[in-house]
Amino acid sequence: MDDVLGNLAVQAAVAPFVLALILAAGLHRTRMLVLAIAAAFLVAVGLTVGYSFETLTSTRKLVLAVVLTAIVATSLEIAGVSPRVRLNGIIAAVGAAGLVWMAWRVLQQQDASRLGIWAAGTAGFTAMLIGSSLRVGTDAIRACATSLVLGLTAAALALLGASALLSQFSIAIAAGAGAVLLTQMVTARRAPSGWTLALPAAVTVAGIGVLSVLTGQLPWFCLVPMLAIPWATRMVRADGRPLWLTSFLTALAAAVPMFLTVAVAWFTAGAPT
């Protein structure tokens, strides 16, 4: 069993997918599917670095940020809070501040003249990704497709930035979102629109994207196309199609900016930032 759980594929994809699929099957008729995606990330953390927070590295701060995000998202769904522009803005601003805190030690390694620019860039990128992800969260298909493609994009960026661990975390997010999306495709039933469904993925991917740039050899501008992923899912409308086809087309639309993001990162890795 230890050999199985020590396998990288099991840690990053298989175990998160299986757990998320079980939770998605049980929570399919509720607004609590956000728990399935969050659980996929958390099981990957448990199988890799564990939950020791004696030294708050950037990676452990990211884990804390995702845990708090999952708690907030779950609380909002239990309370039946409806999405509002002001509330979305508050969540995006708090998330941005949290990820600046996450990356602060790495940011401090920048020149004093550039510290403020990098911090503002981190906050701005995070706020925009969270805000747009919340906008598509009212539709379960779009939210799952957004989370799936964001996770795959961040996994590729993390690998190009030479962080296998962050890539595993990203794959776990994608696996969790894929499980929730698969449940809807198999049952041919769109899940209730819990609007925070894409929030854990947005926070996770924003953090991993920022760390891939700050600690790897990726230029900052490779993150820009990623911001289009949530909006790309809005290009596909149901229009009477079978649910499985709508799901596939929505994910395919989101994959276009994903490929652009990865291509920019691939061809510019190591370029001056």
C-alpha positions in Angstrom: 0.0 0.0 0.0 2.8 2.4 0.8 4.3 1.8 -2.7 0.9 2.6 -4.3 0.4 5.8 -2.3 4.0 6.8 -3.0 3.4 6.7 -6.7 3.3 10.2 -8.2 0.4 9.5 -10.5 -1.7 8.1 -7.6 -0.8 11.2 -5.4 -1.6 13.8 -8.0 -4.4 12.3 -10.1 -5.8 8.9 -9.1 -6.5 9.4 -5.4 -7.8 13.0 -5.8 -10.0 11.9 -8.7 -11.5 8.9 -6.9 -12.2 10.9 -3.7 -13.7 13.8 -5.7 -15.9 11.3 -7.7 -17.3 9.8 -4.6 -18.1 13.2 -3.1 -19.5 14.4 -6.4 -21.8 11.4 -6.6 -23.1 12.0 -3.1 -23.4 15.8 -3.4 -24.6 16.0 -7.0 -28.0 17.4 -6.1 -26.7 20.0 -3.7 -24.8 23.3 -3.9 -21.8 21.7 -2.0 -19.8 20.3 -4.9 -17.1 22.8 -4.1 -16.1 20.3 -1.4 -15.2 17.7 -4.0 -12.7 19.9 -5.8 -11.2 21.2 -2.5 -11.0 17.6 -1.2 -9.1 16.6 -4.3 -6.4 19.2 -3.6 -6.2 18.4 0.1 -5.7 14.7 -0.4 -2.8 15.4 -2.8 -1.3 17.7 -0.1 -1.8 14.9 2.5 -0.1 12.3 0.3 2.9 14.6 -0.6 4.0 17.2 1.9 1.5 16.5 4.7 0.0 19.1 7.1 2.9 20.2 9.2 2.9 24.1 9.4 5.9 24.6 11.7 7.7 26.5 9.0 5.4 28.6 6.9 7.0 28.3 3.5 5.2 29.7 0.4 3.8 26.3 -0.4 2.4 25.8 3.1 0.9 29.2 3.0 -0.8 28.3 -0.3 -2.3 25.2 1.4 -3.6 27.3 4.2 -5.1 29.8 1.7 -6.9 27.0 -0.1 -8.2 25.5 3.1 -9.6 28.9 4.2 -11.0 29.4 0.7 -12.8 26.0 1.0 -14.2 27.0 4.4 -15.5 30.3 3.2 -17.0 28.8 0.0 -18.7 26.1 2.0 -20.1 28.6 4.5 -21.5 30.8 1.8 -23.2 27.9 0.1 -24.7 26.6 3.4 -26.0 30.1 4.2 -27.5 30.3 0.8 -25.8 33.6 0.0 -26.4 34.8 -3.6 -23.6 36.2 -5.7 -23.3 39.9 -5.8 -20.9 42.2 -7.5 -19.7 43.8 -4.2 -19.3 40.4 -2.5 -17.3 39.1 -5.5 -15.1 42.1 -5.3 -14.5 41.6 -1.6 -13.6 37.9 -2.1 -11.3 38.8 -4.9 -9.6 41.5 -2.8 -9.1 39.3 0.2 -7.8 36.5 -2.1 -5.3 38.9 -3.6 -4.1 40.0 -0.3 -3.8 36.4 0.9 -1.6 35.4 -2.1 0.6 38.5 -1.6 1.1 37.2 1.9 1.8 33.7 0.5 4.5 35.0 -1.8 5.9 37.6 0.5 9.2 35.9 1.3 9.9 35.3 -2.4 8.8 38.9 -3.3 11.3 40.2 -0.8 14.1 38.7 -2.8 13.3 41.3 -5.6 15.1 44.6 -5.7 13.5 47.2 -3.5 12.6 49.3 -6.5 10.6 46.4 -8.0 9.1 44.9 -4.8 6.0 47.1 -5.0 5.5 46.4 -8.7 5.7 42.6 -8.2 3.4 42.8 -5.2 0.8 44.8 -7.2 1.1 42.5 -10.1 0.5 39.4 -7.9 -2.5 41.1 -6.3 -3.9 42.3 -9.6 -3.5 38.9 -11.4 -5.1 37.0 -8.4 -8.0 39.4 -8.1 -8.8 39.2 -11.8 -8.6 35.4 -11.9 -10.8 35.0 -8.8 -13.3 37.6 -10.0 -13.8 36.1 -13.4 -14.0 32.6 -12.0 -16.7 33.7 -9.6 -18.6 35.1 -12.6 -18.8 31.7 -14.3 -19.4 29.9 -11.1 -23.1 30.3 -11.3 -23.1 27.6 -14.1 -21.8 24.3 -12.9 -20.5 23.2 -16.3 -18.6 26.4 -16.9 -17.2 26.4 -13.3 -16.0 22.8 -13.7 -14.5 23.4 -17.1 -12.8 26.5 -15.8 -11.3 24.6 -12.8 -10.3 21.7 -15.0 -8.4 23.8 -17.6 -6.9 26.1 -15.0 -5.5 23.1 -13.2 -4.0 21.7 -16.3 -2.5 25.0 -17.3 -0.9 25.6 -13.9 0.4 22.0 -14.0 2.3 22.8 -17.2 3.5 26.1 -16.0 4.8 24.5 -12.7 6.7 21.9 -14.7 8.2 24.5 -16.9 9.1 26.4 -13.8 10.8 23.3 -12.4 8.4 22.5 -9.5 7.1 19.0 -9.6 5.2 19.5 -6.3 3.2 22.5 -7.5 2.5 20.6 -10.7 1.0 17.7 -8.6 -1.2 20.1 -6.7 -2.4 21.6 -10.0 -3.2 18.2 -11.4 -5.2 17.3 -8.3 -7.4 20.4 -8.8 -7.9 19.3 -12.5 -8.7 15.8 -11.4 -11.3 17.0 -8.8 -12.9 19.3 -11.4 -12.9 16.5 -13.9 -14.7 14.2 -11.5 -17.4 16.7 -10.8 -17.8 17.4 -14.6 -17.9 13.7 -15.3 -20.6 13.1 -12.8 -22.8 15.7 -14.6 -22.1 14.2 -18.0 -22.9 10.6 -16.9 -26.1 11.6 -15.1 -27.1 14.0 -17.8 -28.1 16.4 -15.0 -26.7 19.8 -14.5 -25.7 20.3 -10.8 -27.3 23.2 -8.8 -25.4 26.4 -9.4 -23.3 26.8 -6.3 -21.5 30.0 -7.4 -18.3 29.4 -5.5 -17.6 26.1 -7.3 -14.6 27.5 -9.2 -13.2 29.5 -6.2 -10.7 26.8 -4.8 -9.2 26.3 -8.3 -8.8 30.0 -8.9 -7.0 30.6 -5.6 -4.8 27.5 -6.1 -3.9 28.2 -9.7 -3.3 31.9 -9.0 -0.8 31.0 -6.3 0.9 28.3 -8.4 1.1 30.6 -11.4 2.7 33.4 -9.3 5.2 31.0 -7.7 6.1 29.5 -11.1 7.1 33.0 -12.3 8.8 34.2 -9.1 10.8 31.0 -8.3 11.1 29.5 -11.8 12.4 30.8 -15.1 9.1 32.0 -16.5 8.4 35.6 -17.5 5.4 37.3 -16.0 3.5 37.9 -19.2 3.0 34.1 -19.8 0.3 34.4 -17.1 -1.8 36.9 -19.1 -3.5 34.5 -21.5 -4.6 32.4 -18.5 -7.0 35.2 -17.5 -9.1 34.5 -20.6 -9.8 30.9 -19.5 -13.0 31.6 -17.4 -14.3 34.0 -20.1 -13.7 31.5 -22.9 -16.2 29.1 -21.2 -19.0 31.7 -21.7 -18.6 31.3 -25.5 -20.5 28.0 -25.4 -24.2 28.0 -24.8 -26.5 25.0 -24.1 -28.8 25.6 -27.1 -30.5 22.2 -26.6 -27.4 20.1 -27.0 -26.8 17.0 -24.9 -25.1 17.8 -21.6 -22.0 15.8 -22.4 -21.5 17.7 -25.7 -22.0 21.1 -24.0 -19.4 20.0 -21.3 -16.9 18.9 -24.0 -17.3 22.1 -26.1 -17.0 24.3 -23.0 -13.8 22.6 -21.9 -12.5 22.8 -25.5 -13.2 26.5 -25.6 -11.3 27.0 -22.4 -8.4 25.0 -23.8 -7.7 27.6 -26.4 -6.2 30.2 -24.0 -4.6 27.3 -22.1 -2.6 26.3 -25.2 -1.7 29.9 -25.7 -0.5 30.3 -22.1 1.6 27.1 -22.3 3.0 28.1 -25.7 4.1 31.5 -24.4 5.7 29.9 -21.4 7.4 27.2 -23.5 9.0 29.6 -25.9 10.0 32.3 -23.4 11.1 30.2 -20.4 14.3 31.8 -19.1 13.6 35.2 -20.7 14.3 38.3 -18.5 11.3 39.4 -16.4 
